[in-house]
Every structure is written in structure tokens, then in C-alpha cells.
């Protein structure tokens, strides 16, 4: 089975990350590949604005690269009702692969499990158990299993559980007591009459013979059912004990798994049990499949395409448990390793979406107006409307082409975006810090850097003291060497830096020439990728020498 490819950007996704995932998934789908756009966190305000403006779907939220049962192949579940006969269950179970039947109610919710061993055990069990099962067996089961025809059907059928097989030619002096029992016999009117008179509940006549009107009338008078079966004595004697319903023999203490459980967790639990096949339930407790050890040892890992990042700290949790097929990025080369060669596209350009737009052109596929609008917005966002030092002439050219396809004006769109989202109003401290947040490890120093665009510096002045206290708490919990928040002027003039941590001196040293007095404003510094990280890296390398 070909599984879908999950396309995702980094944690704490920004507009470039989200729009790139949506657009690249669309491109893959246009090429006949099953691809799903994903995200690793909640959307920031800007991204919400962009998706709402172009009425784009929200990417699927995923948290881990670990496979769940719903992600792997399973056997089809064989579902049966509790009134299924032992014969029906046996005939079915010998034909199927997993040798287990799941007994369900009308809503397909699990009641019990029937295995080949449980059926074999009952067919080979002692008479006492068989008799108990036969006492609870409805007449309809007997009629169905023996392919019989009703000659007389009594509504007062009741069984003692005893079955008498009377097929010998000389039974005139038979001393058996037939009270509420099942009698299996041939075309023997004297024995038929004796069985009815002694209170038999059901008489099964083998070979489909004619039954006399006298016997029929007597059976009706004594509430004795008569069935006629085409089977011979040996066949009927063998089948009669396969007529009980499987609710008598099904296992009730059943280990079940849910489709949202992780495969490795299921494997651990399964290793402590001995069963061959296990039911898998959905969120409504309905049986949707059967899983065995084979499935857990041979499943395909999740297939991922990573966009706008190539560092483990920024990527999906448990990345090592997935198969990375591609990486498309515009940042420095990080530390993600793969077991096989992959397509790795890393380009010095202002936005991942600029690369994705180029790939559309290379494939000869024109983006839809919605996709073009998303790509254009992401480029504007990541290049700060082409004012960022990361911006290139190619970004501008690509954005102009996309704007034409989407029927939008880039300058008007940029102004609308910034006026709508470049504000701290109505945002919690968590939403501010994690609006666009990434972790880095440089020269043994662990960094956390968040970034947000801001039009009015007075909004920062109001909250700065309390926000620093919040950052201290976050830093104590995560043990960063340096935690920094970058409030970038939406017009690209520079950024205000707020930072805490034992290595705060790095910022003083890295930006001593660019720093202005008010609110630690660093002029013309707007890019985390091209200005902040390189400056921090330079200081740390100099210190380590």
C-alpha cells in the first residue's frame, strides 16, 4: 500500500513554512503523488490572516514522526454477530488469514473474540460442556446448520441439551428417555412416535423422508418440532454439535488496541501476550482492523519532506523514526542526517516559497490563484516586503509573477498584512514569544530566538518589564544559555532585542556597533538567519579560539 507523504515546515511555524507546505503538497498532488500539507504547531496571527484572506485549508497538525496503527497496513477485520453458529465460524476462520473472528454488536463495537483454538476446544470438549451449549442453542441454529426444512415448528421449543442419535434398524425396545431432548433418527414411525410421546422437543429426520400425517399431528399436539435434513446420519451427527452460537465460546478478556496508538508502544504490549491477532478500534470503539506481530515488524515508516529548516531541533519530534525524502530550505546547513541519499535543495534566497514557486515553473505547472497568493504573501513576509538583507532580486521577480497570477498588488498586500498583524495587542506573552521561534546550537551554546514584526514601538515599552519576567521563567524551565526576542520594525528599519540568560553578553558584543540607546534597538538588523545568527556565531567562535 502506498502511504501518503507528509510535507511539513519547522516547529512554531511562520507564514513561509505554512504556505510552502500547502503549495508543495499541491504541486506533488498535481504530479499524481499523494501528499499531505502538515504543520508542527499553531498558526501565528500573520499566517491566520493569510490563510483566511485566500480561503486556504489549514494544514494537518502532527506532533511526532512515530507511526500510529492508523498509518500502517493491517488485516481486514472479520466481523461476526454473537448469534453466528460454531459451524459458520469454523467455515469462515479456516478461509481467512489471521485466524480470529471479532464478535461485534450492531454498531460494530467489540463484544468478544473467537479463535481457531477456541472453536477446536469446544468441538473436542467433554459431553458436559457440549450439553450446556446445546441447552442454549435456538432451533433456528439447528435448522440453518443442518440445512433442514421445518415440518412442524413449535414456539415452545426447549432443550435439555441431550442429543439422541437413533439410526439403528432395531430400536423397538429402546429405553432412552427423551424429555426435552433432540432426537436424530430415520424413517422409523414407531421410534418417531415413541420420541414424541416421551416429550422430545425436536425430532430431526435424516435423508428427507416423508413423515406421516399421524406423526405430524401428534408432534403438533405435543409441541414437538420436526425438521427434515438432507444429510445422512453421519453428517447430521457431526453437524448437530456445531449448532451452538459463538457467544458461548468467545473470549471476553480481550487485549485491544486503538488506531491512534503508536506502533512501538503496541509492539511492547504485544510482546507480553501470546495471541496471534488483535482487534484495532477507532475513536468510537468500532473494530476497523486486525493487527499482528507481522505488521509491527514490517511496516513502512512515515515519509517526510522537510521545508524551511534542516536542523533537528526545529524539526518534528522523533524524526529518526521516519524516512526523510526531501529537504527544501534557504537557511544554513544544519545537522539532520539521513540513511539514504535524498533530494536536498538549499538556495541562497529570501523565502522557501520562492524556491517552491520556481519548482512549479520547472514542472510546467501554473499555480492556482490561491496557491499563487499564498506563495506571494510568504515571500513578502520572509523578506519584509523586500527590505530584508536576505531578499534577492529573484524574490522580487518571483513575487511579481505570482501577484499577477493571484490578481493582487504586492505593496498594497504588504501594507494590509502589517496593519493587520504587526501588533502586540490582544496577544499573550506566549503568543508573542512563540510567534516565530527557533532553537539553535552553536559552538556548544544553546539558543532560543523568537521574532515578531511590530509597527509601533510604544506597544513594547508598555509590556517590556513583565515580558522579561516571563522570559526568565521560560528560560529557567528550558535551560537556554541565551533566550532572545526580536521585535522587528515592520518597515525594515531595525529590531529591538530583549534577551535573558547567562550568555547575554554575546548580544552586547555582537551588536555593540549597531546598538542605539532606546530599548536596545539595533539599526538595520532584521534577519535572524542572515544577521543575528552569523553575528552570534562569530562571537562564539572567537571566544572558543
Beta strands, then each sheet from edge to edge (+ up, - down):
strand 1: 5-8
strand 2: 35-39
strand 3: 60-61
strand 4: 79-80
strand 5: 100-104
strand 6: 110-115
strand 7: 149-152
strand 8: 163-166
strand 9: 182-185
strand 10: 202-206
strand 11: 225-229
strand 12: 257-258
strand 13: 278-281
strand 14: 287-291
strand 15: 303-307
strand 16: 323-329
strand 17: 343-346
strand 18: 437-442
strand 19: 445-454
strand 20: 482-489
strand 21: 494-500
strand 22: 515-516
strand 23: 521-523
sheet 1: 3+ 2+ 1+ 15+ 16+ 17+
sheet 2: 4+ 5+ 6-
sheet 3: 7+ 11- 10- 9- 8-
sheet 4: 12+ 13+ 14-
sheet 5: 18+ 19- 20- 21+ 23- 22+
end
